[in-house]
């Protein structure tokens, strides 16, 4: 352990103030990245969760110091379980069957753990975890997007006018030597007529790029919109 934090591990006014400040700092650093990407739980949400978790651990320690017979880990365990309900509120499934919010939910849960660690005086663990979370969300995210860009398997969400559009897309799939892995087709009623929605799971060949395939699909008259999931 780092000796610089030894004087702050005991419960006292200065120690409590420093722990709360560090919890706000770490929660803010994690949340500001989510805020920058306009996610539902951003800067203030992460600060409040991290600060609340830190106060939970501090409260447990204070209760022991004044003579209550209690389990130090009990309140912290409830935080770990309870934050899951907040995280679940950030996860949504769009009408195009796309799951969004998983990273934000995981970030909220990690922010709570960081707060518990800092509240307990484990500054090294809390600060290191914050640094690793930021590394994952900033640097590793770029690697992930680069990997997804070069992956041969894609899911395309396409909306058509009428019901004959999927057949024209299947023709392009065959001409481009693309393997069809799965196909889901649904219909919905619109004011101007029926609209067909389809999700194509495709494995691309090396002969044609995804951009070329999307361009050819967009040329189909019955296609309203096409988007990669």
C-alpha positions in Angstrom: 0.0 0.0 0.0 1.1 3.6 -0.6 2.2 5.3 2.6 0.8 8.7 1.4 -2.7 7.5 2.3 -1.9 6.0 5.7 -3.1 9.1 7.5 -6.4 9.1 5.8 -7.4 5.5 6.6 -8.7 6.3 10.1 -12.1 7.9 10.5 -11.9 11.6 11.1 -13.3 14.8 9.6 -10.3 15.3 7.2 -10.4 11.7 6.2 -14.1 11.7 5.5 -13.8 15.0 3.5 -11.0 13.6 1.4 -12.8 10.3 0.7 -15.9 12.2 -0.3 -13.9 14.5 -2.6 -12.1 11.6 -4.2 -15.4 9.7 -4.7 -16.8 12.8 -6.5 -13.7 13.0 -8.6 -13.6 9.4 -9.6 -17.4 9.3 -10.3 -17.1 12.4 -12.4 -14.2 11.1 -14.4 -16.2 8.0 -15.3 -19.4 9.9 -15.9 -18.0 12.6 -18.1 -17.1 10.1 -20.8 -20.7 8.9 -20.8 -21.9 12.5 -20.9 -19.7 13.3 -23.9 -21.4 10.4 -25.8 -24.9 11.6 -24.7 -25.7 8.4 -22.8 -28.7 8.4 -20.4 -26.6 8.2 -17.2 -23.9 10.8 -17.4 -21.7 13.1 -15.3 -24.0 13.8 -12.3 -25.5 10.3 -12.1 -22.1 8.7 -11.8 -21.0 11.2 -9.2 -24.1 10.6 -7.1 -23.8 6.8 -7.2 -20.0 6.9 -6.4 -20.5 9.4 -3.6 -23.5 7.5 -2.2 -21.5 4.2 -2.2 -18.6 5.9 -0.4 -20.9 7.2 2.3 -22.4 3.8 2.7 -19.0 2.4 3.6 -18.2 5.4 5.8 -21.5 4.9 7.6 -20.7 1.3 8.3 -17.3 2.2 9.7 -18.8 5.0 11.8 -21.4 2.6 13.3 -18.6 0.2 14.4 -16.5 3.1 15.9 -19.4 4.3 18.1 -20.0 0.8 19.4 -22.7 -0.8 17.3 -22.3 -4.5 16.7 -22.8 -4.7 12.9 -21.3 -6.3 9.9 -19.1 -3.8 8.0 -19.8 -5.4 4.6 -23.6 -5.6 5.0 -24.5 -2.1 3.7 -22.0 -2.4 0.9 -23.5 -5.7 -0.2 -26.9 -4.0 -0.5 -25.3 -1.2 -2.6 -23.8 -3.7 -5.1 -27.2 -5.4 -5.5 -29.3 -2.2 -5.5 -27.3 -0.4 -8.2 -28.4 -3.2 -10.6 -31.9 -1.7 -10.6 -30.5 1.7 -11.7 -28.3 0.1 -14.3 -31.2 -1.9 -15.7 -33.1 1.4 -16.3 -30.4 2.5 -18.8 -30.7 -0.7 -20.9 -33.2 -0.5 -23.7 -34.0 -2.7 -26.8 -34.9 -0.5 -29.8 -37.6 -1.3 -32.3 -34.8 -2.5 -34.5 -33.8 -5.2 -31.9 -30.7 -3.3 -31.0 -29.6 -3.4 -27.3 -28.3 -0.1 -26.0 -27.1 1.0 -22.5 -25.1 -2.1 -21.4 -21.8 -0.2 -21.1 -23.5 2.6 -19.2 -25.1 0.1 -16.8 -21.7 -1.6 -16.2 -20.1 1.8 -15.7 -22.7 2.7 -13.0 -22.0 -0.6 -11.2 -18.3 -0.1 -11.4 -18.7 3.5 -10.1 -20.5 2.1 -7.1 -17.7 -0.4 -6.4 -15.2 2.5 -6.7 -17.2 4.5 -4.2 -17.3 1.6 -1.7 -13.5 1.1 -2.0 -12.8 4.8 -1.5 -15.2 5.0 1.4 -13.4 2.2 3.0 -10.0 4.0 2.7 -8.8 1.8 -0.2 -7.6 4.8 -2.2 -5.2 2.8 -4.3 -7.9 0.4 -5.5 -10.4 3.1 -6.2 -8.1 5.3 -8.2 -6.6 2.4 -10.1 -10.0 1.1 -11.0 -11.1 4.5 -12.2 -8.1 4.7 -14.4 -8.8 1.2 -15.9 -12.4 2.1 -16.5 -11.5 5.2 -18.4 -8.9 3.2 -20.3 -11.6 0.6 -21.3 -14.2 3.2 -22.3 -11.8 5.5 -24.2 -9.0 3.4 -25.7 -10.5 -0.1 -25.9 -13.7 1.3 -27.4 -11.7 2.5 -30.4 -10.1 -1.0 -30.8 -13.6 -2.5 -30.6 -15.1 -0.2 -33.3 -12.1 -1.0 -35.5 -12.6 -4.8 -35.0 -16.3 -4.4 -35.8 -15.5 -2.5 -38.9 -13.5 -5.4 -40.3 -15.7 -8.2 -39.1 -17.2 -10.3 -42.0 -20.6 -10.8 -40.3 -23.1 -8.0 -40.2 -26.7 -7.5 -39.3 -28.7 -5.1 -41.6 -32.1 -3.6 -40.6 -34.1 -2.7 -43.8 -37.5 -1.2 -44.2 -39.4 -1.7 -47.5 -42.5 -0.4 -49.2 -44.8 -3.3 -49.7 -43.8 -6.9 -49.5 -41.5 -7.6 -52.5 -38.4 -5.7 -51.3 -36.8 -8.6 -49.5 -36.7 -10.6 -52.7 -34.7 -7.9 -54.4 -32.2 -7.7 -51.5 -31.8 -11.5 -51.7 -30.9 -11.1 -55.4 -28.1 -8.7 -54.5 -27.0 -11.0 -51.7 -26.7 -13.9 -54.3 -24.9 -11.7 -56.9 -22.3 -10.5 -54.3 -21.6 -14.1 -53.2 -22.8 -13.3 -49.6 -23.9 -16.0 -47.3 -27.3 -15.5 -45.6 -27.1 -16.6 -42.0 -30.5 -15.6 -40.8 -33.5 -13.6 -41.9 -36.4 -12.1 -39.8 -39.3 -10.4 -41.6 -42.2 -8.5 -39.9 -44.9 -6.3 -41.2 -46.6 -3.2 -39.8 -49.5 -1.1 -40.9 -48.9 2.5 -42.0 -51.2 5.3 -43.1 -50.0 5.0 -46.7 -49.9 1.2 -46.7 -48.1 -1.8 -45.3 -44.4 -1.6 -44.5 -42.1 -4.6 -44.4 -39.2 -4.7 -42.0 -36.4 -7.2 -42.2 -33.2 -8.1 -40.4 -30.6 -9.8 -42.5 -27.7 -11.6 -40.8 -25.0 -11.8 -43.5 -21.5 -13.1 -43.9 -19.7 -10.9 -46.4 -17.3 -12.2 -49.0 -13.9 -10.7 -49.7 -15.0 -9.6 -53.2 -17.3 -6.8 -52.1 -17.1 -4.3 -49.2 -20.0 -3.5 -46.9 -20.1 0.0 -48.3 -20.7 -1.4 -51.8 -23.4 -3.8 -50.6 -25.2 -0.9 -48.7 -25.0 1.3 -51.8 -26.5 -1.4 -54.0 -29.3 -2.0 -51.5 -30.1 1.7 -51.3 -30.6 1.7 -55.1 -33.6 -0.6 -54.7 -36.8 1.5 -55.2 -38.8 -0.2 -52.5 -36.1 0.3 -49.8 -37.0 3.1 -47.4 -34.0 2.8 -45.1 -31.1 0.4 -44.4 -28.9 0.5 -41.3 -26.2 -1.7 -39.9 -27.1 -3.0 -36.4 
